[in-house]
């Protein structure tokens, strides 16, 4: 596997994370299905290589303050781990065949919602660190860095409502990740295009 392909794979994992998780989650009212649960877990796992790739860009651009990239990597990993943990209650309810509407079912649902809300805190810190590093160095376009800052604020505000069952900030986080992933994938093609152009120009000059 060539280096450009590996780079594009890391950059593209963010888009896969956002799209697959959105499809798997639906509107949250669907009955538990194993294929949907597997797809959701796979999507969450795909965020980790994307985060690693993004943080490597931030660290390379800001050697003097690489602690921001480290903070983003650690906080993002913690946030996604908590989100993965939030799927355990639904899996346990399905495996134990607990009926809807029972006290035990409501308890596990509450644990699921609570874990998702708690996950917003470290994700907010990750987005804030990404924004701070990118605005400082230009590792990301200013509009994309500003989007990370807005997402960080939205996640923090949403996380303040500990009893919330609806987390719109998580959807915003997924949208930002999708946009960032598409931008980074497109950016990986630019050097290759320039090299191809130089080689074509050299070949044309040699022919003369």
PyMOL commands that set and color helices and strands:
alter all, ss='L'
color gray80, all
select helices_A, chain A and resi 3-25+34-61+63-65+67-85+88-96+103-137+142-159+168-207
alter helices_A, ss='H'
color red, helices_A
deselect
rebuild
show_as cartoon
